[in-house]
C-alpha cells in the first residue's frame, strides 16, 4: 500500500539535518536546523500533492481537499528533538503520514474528508522548557502569556517566532475547527511490543504526568558528635519515603512513579543532612488511580516526617490530565493491524507524552505505535526496523481509509 523504500529514504534524509558527530540529532524549535528540517518536509508534502503553509506559531501544515463537505481528519507528529536525540521520535509520524497521502495520490484515491498533515512546533520543550507549542495552538489553548516564556538566553517564544521569519498573526488563527479526529503514528519508546513480538500496537490512552517536589527538613549537625538516637537526619527519612514510592506504585498495577532529581543539603561528608529535595513523576492513563497513588505517597511521607521529627513540604510542579483514545478509532486500528499482520492487535498505554494530549477537550484521538528496539528512545541508538516501519505505515493507511469512509 505505501512505498516503504521511499518512506525510509525520507527518514534517512531528514536525519542528516542537525546530526552531531556521535550520530545524535539536535533540532530545537525556531533554530536554523529545525527550519531546514521543515523545508525538507515541506518538499515531501508538496511532492505528495499537499498544499503547504506555516501557521501563526510555525506549525507546518499540508492540506488535501476532500470530495465532500465534511470535518477534517488530522495526521501528524513533530520533527523537533531532545538534545542528541534519535531519528525516529516524532519524525517517523510526520513522514509516515505524508507517505500515506503520497500513496493515496499515486493510487488516484480521493478522500471524502479533507485531510491535514501537521509537523507540530516544539513538542519536546527542549529550548523553552515548555513543550507542545504547536498542538496547544491548534487546540486553542496557547496563550499570550505562554509566548513570554524564555529560553536560556532570555529570548521569549514570541521573539523566537518573529526571528524565525513568521508573520505576526493572532493566536486564534492557529486554532483548527470542525475536526473529525486526530491520528498519530509514533515509535513506542518502550519494550512492551518487543516483549510481545509485535511490530505494531494500538494505543489505549496517554498517561498524564503529575510532577511533585518534596522538601524534607531536619537538622544539620556534626556527624561525629551526634548520637544515632538524637538525629533528625533528612536523608535517612527521604530514603525511606523514596523506597515506599516505588512500593506504592508497584501495588497499583498500572501507575508508574519516578524520583528523578535529588538534592542534599549541606551535602558534606561529615555533616548530617539537614534538608533533602526531590521530584516525583507519577503517571497513569487512569487519573483516579494516579491521584490515589499520590495521596498514599503523601500520607506515608507525613507519617515518616512525624515519626522522625522532620518537616515535610509538597509543591505541585505540573498536573496534566491523561487522555483516553477514542474507542471507535481503536477498533479501526486493531482491525487494520489484524488485516496487515494476520494476528490480534496488542493494545497498550503510552507512558510518554504526545501532541495528541492537547486535544482531549477538542476532538477524538487515536495512536499507532511502532516497535522500538530494546525500548531505547531520546538517544542516538533509537531504532525501528524498515520492515516494522512499512507495516506500521500500511496500518496507518488502512486505518485512514476506513475512518474516511465512516
N, C-alpha and C positions, 0 to 999 in steps of 0.2 A: 504493500500500500504506500508506505513512504519510501523515499530514497535514502537508505541508511548510509550509503557511502557519502552522499552529499552532506548529510547532517553531521557526520563525524569529521568531514573535511572542514566544515564551517567551525566546528568546535575547536579543532586544532588551530585554525587561523586566528580566531578570537583570542585563544590562549597565548598568542605571541605578544599581545598588547599589554604592557605593564609587567611583563615577565622579568623576574630578577635572575641573578646569576645562578642561584641554587634551585631554580625551577619554580619558585613560588610566584604568585601574581599579585600585583598591587594596583588596583583600580579604585580609587576613592572618589567620592562624589564631587562633582564640579572641578575635576582636575583634567589636565591635558590627556592623560591616559584613558580616563573614562570617556572623554569626548571622542577620542579616536576610536574607542570601542563602539560607542554609539553610532558613529558614522559608518563603521563597517556593518553593524547590524542593520542600519538604515538601508544600506545597499542590498543586503539579503532580503529585506522586506519588499523593496521595490522590485527585485527580481521575481518575487513570489506574487506580484500583482497587487500589492497593497499600496494604498495612498498614505503617505507618511507625513507626520508633523510632530513638533515638540509642543507640549502644553506649558502652562504658566510656571511650573516648577522644574521642567526639564524631563518629564516622562516622555519617552519615545513611543509614539502610538502609530501602528499601521492598521488601516481600516479597509474592510471589504464590504461592499454593499450586499444586502440580501435581496432575494426576489420578491419578498413580501414585506409589508409594513409591520414589523414585529420587534419586540425588545431585542437588545444587543447581547450577544454572547461575548464574554471577555476571556482571553487566554493570556498567559504571561508569567513573568518572574522578574529577576533583576540581573544586572551584569556587574554591579559593584562587588568588591571583595573585602574580606578581612585582611589585615596585614599578612603578607606572604601566604595567601590563600591558595586553594586548588582551582582547577579549571572547570569543574563541573557544577559547583554550588551556584545556583541561580542561572548561570549562563545556559545550562542544558535545557532549562524550562523555556527560556526565551527562544532559543534556536529550534527546539523541537516544535514549538507552536508555529513558528514560521515555516518549518518544513511541512507540517500538516497542511497549511494553506497552499504552499507551493505544489504539493501533491494533488490537492483538490483542483487547482488550476490546470495542471497537466492532464488530469482525467476529465476536464471540462465539466466538473460538478459545481453547480451554483448553490450556495446555501440559501435556505429560506430566511434565516435570521441574519442581520448584519453581524459581522464579527470584527472585534478589535484585538490585536496582539499588542501587549504593552511590555516594554522594558522599564520597570518601575525605578524611580530615582531613590538611591540610597536606602536599600533595605537593611543593610548591615549596621549602619550607625557608626561606622569606624571613625569618620572625620569629626563629627559633632557630638558623639555620644548620645545621639537621638536618631533612632532608625525609622524606617518605613515612611520617609518623607513623601514619596510618590504615591503610595497606596493611601496614606492619610488624605492627601489632596484629592484623589479620586473619590474617596468616601465622603469628602466634605468636612473632615474633622481637623484638618490642619489650620492653625490659627496664625494671625499676625504676630502674636507673642512668640509662637514657636519659631518664627523666622528670625527672631532676635537671639536665638541660641548661638553661641560662638564656638569656634574650633580652638585648637591650642595656640593659634597665633592671634586670637581675638577677632577673627573675621566672622561676621554673622552669616547665617544661611541666606538672608536676604541679599547681602552684599555678594556672596558667592554666586548667587543666581544671576545677578547683574554682570559680574565679571566673566561669567560663563558665556555671555553674549545673548541671553534670552531677553525678549522684550518685557517691559513692565506690564503685567496683566493682573487683574484682580483674581484672588484665590478661588472665588466662587466659580470662575470659568473653568477650573480644572475638574470640578465635581461632575461625575457622569450620572445621568438619569436614565430611566427606562431600561434597566439592565435585567436580563433574564437570569444569568448566573455567571459565576467566575470559576474557571477550571485551570488548575496549575499542575504541571509536572515538575518533580524535584527529586534529587537524589535523597535516599533515606537518611544518610548521616548517622546510621546506627547499624546494628548487627542482626536485627530480627529477621529480615528477609533472607539474609545469608544463612542463618541458623535453620531456616525452614526450606532451604534450597529453592527459593522462589526468586525469579528475576524481577517481577513487578508486583506491587501491592496496592491495595485500596486503603486510603486514609480515612479513619473514622472521625477524627477531630484533631484540633491543635491545642496542646496544653497551654494554659495561661500562666505566665511566670509571676510569682509573688516573691518580691525581694525584701528582706528584712535586715536591719542592722541591730546586733545585740551588743550592749556595753555592760560588762560586769566589773564592778568596782570593789576592791578590797583595801588592803593596807600594805604599802611597800615598806619592808623592814629588812634589817640585816639578816642574811641567810645563815650566818654562823651563830648568832646570839639569840635567835628567837626559837623557843621550843616548838616542836611539831604540834602540840595541842593548844598553842596560843596563836596560831597563824590565821590570817584572813587572806589566803592565797587565791587570787583571782584566776590564775591559770589552771590550778587544780580544779576549781569549780567549773571553769569553762570546759575543761576536758571531759568532765562527767556529763555536762549538758550536750556537748557535741557528739559524744558516743551515743547518747539517748536519741538524738535527732535521727541518726541512721536507723536505730531500732524501731522508732515510731513509724518512719516512712516505710520500712520493710513490712511492718504489720498491716499497713493499709492495703497492700496488694497491688496498687497501681500508682500511688503517689511517689514521686522522687524528690529527695531533699539533699542539697549540697552545700557544704560550708566551703566557700571558695577563697575567702580572704580572711586573714588573721593578723592582728597587730597586738603585740605585748608591750606594756609599759611598766617600768622604765627600761626593760629589756637588757638588764645587766646580769652577768654571770653570778655575782654574789649578792643579788637583791631579790627578795621575794616579790613576784609580780603583783603590782598594785592595781592594775587595770588591764582588761582584755576587751578588744573589739573584734567582732567577726560578722560576716554576712551569711545569710541563709537564703538559698534559692529553692523555692518549693513549687512543684508543677504537677498538674493533673488535668485531664480533659473534663473531669467531674469537679466543678467548682466547690460543691458542698464537701466532698471528700478532702480536697486540698485545704479548705478553710478549717476543717476538723483537725487535720494534722497540725496546722498552725496553732490551734487552740491547745492541743495536747503538749506541743513543744513548749509553749509559753508557760503552761501550768507547771511542767516539770522544772523549767528554768527558775521559776519563782520559788518552788519548793527547795531546790538546791541553794539558792541565794539565802533563803530564810534559815536553813539548817547551818550554813557556814558563816552567817553574819556578814553577808555581802549585799551589795545594792545592784539590782538588775534594771536596765532600761532597754526599751524596744523602740525602734524607729522604722516606719514603713517607707521603703525606698521606691517601690513600684508594685502595683496590683493590677494585672491585666486579666480581663475575663477570658476564659477558654472559649473555643468555638467548636461546635459540632458540625461535621459535614452533612449536607442535605441527604436524607435517606434515598430519595429518588435518584440523585446523581450517583450515590454509592452503588445503587443497584445496577445502573447502566455501566459503571466502571467494572464492577465484578463480572457482569455478563461479557464485557469486552475482553477482560483478562482470560476468562474461561474459553472464549472463542479463539483468542490468539495463542494461548499457551496449552490449551487442552487439559487444563487442570483447574480445580477450585481456587478461587482467589483467596489470598492471605489478606486479612484486614488488620490494621494496626494504627495506633495513635501516633501523632507526631509530638515528640518532646521538644523539638526546636520550634522557634517562631518563624512565621512566614507572612508575606504580604496579605494572604487570604484572611488573616486575623482581623484586619482593619474593616472587613466587610460584614461583620457579624450582624449589625443592625441595618444593613443596606440591601443585600440580596444574597441568595443561596450560593454556597461554595462547595467545590469538590477538589480532591487532590489525588494524584497518582504518584507513587514512589518507585524509584529505580534502585535496585540492589547496589549497595556500596561495599567494596572490598574491605574486609576487616573492620567495617564501620567507621573508617577514618574520614574526617572532614575538617575543613578550616586548616588545611595542611597541604603542602605540595604533593604528598603521597596519596591524596584523594583520587579514587579510581572507580570507574564503572566500565565494564567491557562494551565493545562496539555491538556485540550481539544483544546484550541486555538493553542497550540504548535503542536499538532498532525495534526490539519487541515492545518496549515502553512507548515508542513513537507510534507504533501500529495500534496500541491500546488507546492512546490519545486520539488517533484518527477515528477509530471505530466509535469511541465514546462521543466525540464531537458530532459525527454524522447522525448517531441515534438521538442525541439531545437536540439537534437541529430539527429533527423530524417530530419530536414530541410536542 
